[in-house]
Every structure is written in structure tokens, then in C-alpha cells.
Amino acid sequence: MRKTVFGAMLGCLLAMCVAAAQPTQALASPERTLTWEDLAPPEPDLRAPFAHLKEQQFSDLYELYKLQQWRKLGNDADDSGLAKQVEELTASLKAAKIDVPVLLQKLRDGMAAYEQYGATPVSKLNGQVIRLPGYVLPLEFGGEAVSEFFLVPNVGACIHTPAPPANQIVLVKLNQTYKIKELYDAVWVTGKLKVVRIERELGYRDGAGSVTSTYELEGTRIIPYQ
């Protein structure tokens, strides 16, 4: 009788051990599919300090900010038209009882915060196996197979248009080569994502320049986007 009870208890214990092991296997889920929005932190609300302004007033303030930035670069030499435009915008805003110096400083602070936002990665993504769609931008383009390239969210990025923010560019390093048909092939890339700041030089017929990314993807699979 004791042997029978002991055997039953042993059988139950083994069954419990097997059952306990099952959730671990279930947690080994497939890669996580991300969008480009997932690679950026929450976007700062740049309009909050200007909520009391009318749309045209904010537009005039932003135009004034851009003109002042332009002048700081020394681009107002012998340009009386630019100076006149600055004076007119300032006078118009002051006539509406708007504290122009204070709001301009808030706008400068907001633009600096937005620039920092674009350079900030999502740290919790580090080490995750992910799947991301995008366009292939080879570091050097010669129509050949590539094993390292930038993945970007839109056609023309970094060449015909300004580079996206650093957290919207991913440096992909494949464990294989991939034959590209043309610049900006649309693909899905799967692999392990790392949060790391990277700078690379790009050289094409349109010129050369440095591109910064805050992500590196150790690619294990790449397929055409469908």
C-alpha cells in the first residue's frame, strides 16, 4: 500500500515538473514586429507653451525664429529686406501684447528638446529580437550584394532629403549577403537589436556626408517587403 501511495506521489511530482516547464517553452515567443514609431520615445509637446497663441501668431513667431537663426549664421549681410521682415514680424506680435523675447526663448528651448528627442533611443529595446520593415541604403552602392547597410523609413532618406533623426535609422549587419536590385529596396529584416550610437560616412554621386544612428541590428533574416 505504501509503495502504491509513494508511486502515485512520485508520478504527480513528475507531472508537476513537466507542467512547470511548459510556460518557459511558451515564453520563447517569435520576434517582435516593430514600427518606426516604436524606435522613438514619447514625442515632446512643443506647442504647450504657445497654446494661448492663434495659429497665425504662432506661425509668425516660428518665422521670426527661423529668420533670427539665419542671421546668426551671418546670412544677413547687405540684406535690408531680411531686417525689415524681422522688424515687421516683431512689431506685429508686440501689437498683440505678445512677449516676443520670452516666447522666442521657449521656442529655442523646445527646438533643442526636439533635437534631443530625435537622438534618443528606446533603451528597453536593447537585446530584443525584432522584425522591422524599411528601405535598404547601402553604405556603398555598386549594384552588388551587401551585408551591411542602413535601414531607413522612407525613400530618399540621407541622399535626396536630409537624414532622419538618429533613432529613425538602423545600421544592419547581416550574417549573410543580400543581393539588392536597386537603391532603397523595400525589405523586412529580423534580428537582435542593440542600442548603440554609430556614425558612418556615406558617399554617392550627390555628395558625401556623415550619418548617425542609435541602433544596430544583427540581422539573421532578410526578405523582400510584401
FENQUI-V609112 format. One record per pair of residues at least 4 apart in sequence whose ideal C-beta (glycine too) atoms are under 6 Angstrom apart, sorted by the first residue. I is the first residue (numbers start at 1). J is the second residue. Records with the same first field share a line. If there is no record, write none. Layout:
# FENQUI-V609112
I = J, J
This chain:
# FENQUI-V609112
2 = 6
31 = 129, 130, 131, 190
32 = 130
33 = 131
34 = 38, 130, 132
36 = 153, 168
39 = 167
40 = 167
41 = 120, 122
44 = 113, 117
46 = 110
49 = 106
50 = 58
53 = 57, 58
60 = 89, 93
61 = 103
64 = 89
65 = 107
67 = 86
70 = 75
71 = 76
76 = 82
90 = 100
93 = 98, 100
94 = 100
99 = 103
100 = 104
118 = 165
119 = 166
121 = 167, 195, 214
123 = 195
125 = 193
126 = 195
128 = 193
129 = 192
130 = 193
131 = 190
132 = 189
133 = 188, 225
134 = 151, 152, 153
135 = 152, 155, 184, 186
136 = 149, 180, 185, 187
137 = 149, 150, 152, 158
138 = 146, 149
139 = 200
141 = 183
145 = 177, 179
146 = 178, 180
147 = 174, 177
148 = 173
149 = 172
150 = 169, 171
151 = 170, 172, 189
152 = 157, 169
153 = 168
155 = 184
156 = 160, 161
157 = 164
158 = 163, 211
159 = 204, 206
163 = 211
164 = 168, 169
166 = 212, 213, 214
167 = 214
169 = 213
170 = 215, 217
171 = 198, 213, 216
172 = 189, 217, 219
173 = 218
174 = 219
175 = 220
178 = 222
180 = 185
181 = 185
186 = 225
187 = 222, 224, 225
188 = 223, 225
189 = 219, 222
190 = 220, 221
191 = 217, 218, 219, 220
192 = 218
193 = 217
194 = 216
196 = 216
197 = 214
198 = 213
199 = 210, 212
200 = 211
201 = 210
202 = 209, 211
203 = 208
